[in-house]
Amino acid sequence: GVEKRIDVIATAMMGGMTARDLQDVELCYAPSFGAARDPVNFAGMIAANIMDGLLDTLTPLELIDSVKSGAFASSKTTLLDVREAASVAAKPICTVPAAQTLNIQLELLRRTLETDPVVKERLSQGPIVVSCMSGQRAHVASCMLRNMGFKDVRVLTGSALTFGVTCQAMGRACHQMCSRAPQPGHKAAPGRHMHLQL
């Protein structure tokens, strides 16, 4: 199906369509094999959200460069992963030091911020980069955080899946960053929030 999406976007470009137009493109689909909203539609929605200032993003490569340069630490940025703990353990964003990583499951995020002043204060100290497995839950979490008053919130594009591909493409350089010794971190009650032990 990848070539189909490339053909659609190439045709849209030839026809002078904009990224916003992709939101409403009507494409053929069958319920058994696909959804009414095609990935091309979602690409248009994401582009529109970025252009309208409703979504800020950070690519995996930008994240890795930020960690390597020290900018991630000096700006007191927190990587907030909203996946379940088991998913985080299986596929971590391993280049970010454990001390700057927080795992709060999306379903528990609002309640945690409303009832845990320590976590709220921690996230208020600097920028927040939100991650999940593919980006969808991270987007929902970023909207929630913005509505709760957090200003500098970004979504890691493609989240853990794209990070894994990027790290694999970088090869040895990325794996060296991921193979550092585990760092101490505060452990909270299971299912609420915790610093990842990498």
C-alpha positions as CSV (number, residue, x, y, z in Angstrom):
1,G,0.0,0.0,0.0
2,V,3.0,2.4,0.3
3,E,3.2,2.9,-3.5
4,K,-0.5,3.8,-3.5
5,R,0.0,6.6,-1.0
6,I,3.0,7.9,-2.9
7,D,1.0,8.0,-6.1
8,V,-1.8,9.9,-4.4
9,I,0.5,12.5,-2.9
10,A,2.5,12.8,-6.2
11,T,-0.8,13.4,-8.1
12,A,-1.9,15.9,-5.5
13,M,1.3,17.8,-6.0
14,M,1.0,17.8,-9.7
15,G,-2.6,19.1,-9.3
16,G,-1.4,22.0,-7.1
17,M,-3.2,20.7,-4.0
18,T,-1.9,21.8,-0.6
19,A,-1.2,19.7,2.5
20,R,-4.5,20.9,3.9
21,D,-6.4,19.5,0.9
22,L,-5.2,16.0,1.8
23,Q,-7.4,16.0,4.8
24,D,-10.5,15.7,2.7
25,V,-9.3,13.6,-0.2
26,E,-11.8,10.8,-1.0
27,L,-10.0,7.5,-1.7
28,C,-11.3,4.1,-2.4
29,Y,-11.4,1.6,0.4
30,A,-13.0,-1.6,1.6
31,P,-14.1,-2.0,5.2
32,S,-12.4,-5.4,5.4
33,F,-9.0,-4.0,4.3
34,G,-8.8,-0.4,5.4
35,A,-10.4,2.5,7.2
36,A,-12.4,5.3,5.7
37,R,-9.7,7.7,6.8
38,D,-6.5,6.8,4.8
39,P,-3.0,7.6,6.0
40,V,-2.9,10.3,3.3
41,N,-5.8,12.0,5.2
42,F,-4.0,11.7,8.5
43,A,-0.9,13.2,6.9
44,G,-2.9,16.2,5.9
45,M,-4.4,16.5,9.4
46,I,-1.0,16.4,11.0
47,A,0.4,19.0,8.6
48,A,-2.6,21.3,9.2
49,N,-2.2,20.9,13.0
50,I,1.5,21.9,12.8
51,M,0.7,24.9,10.5
52,D,-2.1,26.0,12.8
53,G,0.2,25.9,15.9
54,L,-1.8,23.0,17.5
55,L,1.1,20.6,17.3
56,D,4.8,20.9,17.8
57,T,7.1,18.0,16.9
58,L,10.6,16.8,17.4
59,T,12.1,14.1,15.1
60,P,14.0,11.1,16.5
61,L,17.2,12.5,14.9
62,E,16.7,15.9,16.6
63,L,16.1,14.1,19.9
64,I,19.3,12.1,19.6
65,D,21.3,15.2,18.6
66,S,19.8,17.1,21.5
67,V,20.9,14.4,24.0
68,K,24.4,14.2,22.4
69,S,25.0,17.9,22.5
70,G,23.8,18.3,26.1
71,A,20.9,20.6,25.2
72,F,18.3,18.1,26.3
73,A,19.8,18.1,29.8
74,S,20.6,21.8,30.1
75,S,17.1,22.8,29.1
76,K,15.6,20.4,31.8
77,T,13.6,18.7,29.1
78,T,11.5,15.6,30.2
79,L,10.7,12.7,27.8
80,L,7.2,11.7,28.9
81,D,6.3,8.2,27.6
82,V,2.6,7.5,27.8
83,R,2.7,3.8,27.0
84,E,2.2,0.9,29.3
85,A,5.3,0.0,31.4
86,A,5.7,-3.3,29.6
87,S,5.7,-1.7,26.2
88,V,8.3,0.9,27.4
89,A,10.5,-1.8,28.8
90,A,10.3,-3.8,25.5
91,K,11.0,-0.9,23.2
92,P,12.6,2.1,25.2
93,I,13.7,5.4,23.9
94,C,17.1,4.4,25.1
95,T,19.3,7.4,24.2
96,V,17.6,9.6,26.9
97,P,19.0,9.3,30.4
98,A,16.7,7.7,32.9
99,A,16.8,10.7,35.1
100,Q,15.1,12.7,32.4
101,T,12.5,10.1,31.4
102,L,9.0,9.7,33.0
103,N,6.5,7.0,32.2
104,I,2.8,7.8,32.9
105,Q,0.2,5.7,31.1
106,L,-2.1,7.9,29.0
107,E,-5.2,6.7,30.8
108,L,-3.7,7.9,34.1
109,L,-2.0,11.1,33.0
110,R,-4.8,13.6,33.9
111,R,-5.4,12.0,37.3
112,T,-1.7,11.9,38.1
113,L,-1.2,15.6,37.2
114,E,-4.2,16.5,39.3
115,T,-3.2,14.5,42.4
116,D,0.6,14.4,42.3
117,P,2.2,17.8,42.8
118,V,5.7,16.3,42.6
119,V,5.1,15.1,39.0
120,K,3.4,18.3,38.0
121,E,6.3,20.4,39.3
122,R,8.8,18.2,37.6
123,L,7.0,18.6,34.2
124,S,6.7,22.4,34.8
125,Q,10.5,22.8,35.0
126,G,11.2,22.6,31.3
127,P,10.1,21.5,27.9
128,I,8.2,18.2,27.5
129,V,8.7,15.7,24.6
130,V,5.8,13.2,24.5
131,S,6.2,9.7,23.1
132,C,4.2,6.5,22.7
133,M,4.5,3.6,20.3
134,S,3.5,5.3,17.0
135,G,2.5,8.9,17.9
136,Q,-1.3,8.8,18.3
137,R,-1.4,8.6,22.0
138,A,1.4,11.1,22.3
139,H,-0.7,13.5,20.3
140,V,-3.7,13.0,22.7
141,A,-1.4,13.5,25.7
142,S,0.1,16.7,24.2
143,C,-3.3,18.2,23.7
144,M,-4.2,17.2,27.3
145,L,-1.0,18.8,28.6
146,R,-1.6,22.0,26.7
147,N,-5.2,22.2,28.0
148,M,-3.8,21.9,31.5
149,G,-1.5,24.9,31.1
150,F,1.8,23.3,29.9
151,K,3.2,25.5,27.1
152,D,6.3,23.9,25.7
153,V,5.1,20.5,24.6
154,R,6.3,18.5,21.6
155,V,5.4,15.1,20.1
156,L,8.2,12.8,19.1
157,T,7.3,12.1,15.5
158,G,6.7,8.4,14.9
159,S,7.5,7.9,18.6
160,A,9.1,4.5,19.6
161,L,8.6,2.8,16.2
162,T,10.4,5.6,14.2
163,F,13.0,6.0,16.9
164,G,13.9,2.3,16.6
165,V,14.2,2.6,12.8
166,T,16.3,5.8,13.1
167,C,18.6,4.2,15.7
168,Q,19.0,1.1,13.6
169,A,20.0,3.3,10.6
170,M,22.5,5.1,12.7
171,G,24.1,1.8,13.7
172,R,27.0,1.9,16.1
173,A,26.7,5.5,17.2
174,C,23.2,5.1,18.5
175,H,23.8,1.7,20.1
176,Q,26.8,3.2,22.0
177,M,24.5,5.8,23.5
178,C,21.9,3.1,24.4
179,S,24.5,0.8,26.1
180,R,25.5,3.2,28.9
181,A,25.2,2.0,32.5
182,P,21.7,2.2,34.1
183,Q,21.1,5.3,36.1
184,P,19.4,5.6,39.5
185,G,15.8,6.8,39.4
186,H,12.8,7.2,41.7
187,K,10.4,4.3,41.5
188,A,6.7,5.0,42.0
189,A,3.8,2.7,42.5
190,P,3.3,0.4,39.5
191,G,0.8,1.7,37.0
192,R,1.2,5.3,38.0
193,H,4.5,6.8,37.1
194,M,8.1,5.8,37.2
195,H,11.6,6.8,36.0
196,L,12.7,4.2,33.5
197,Q,15.6,2.0,34.5
198,L,17.5,1.4,31.2
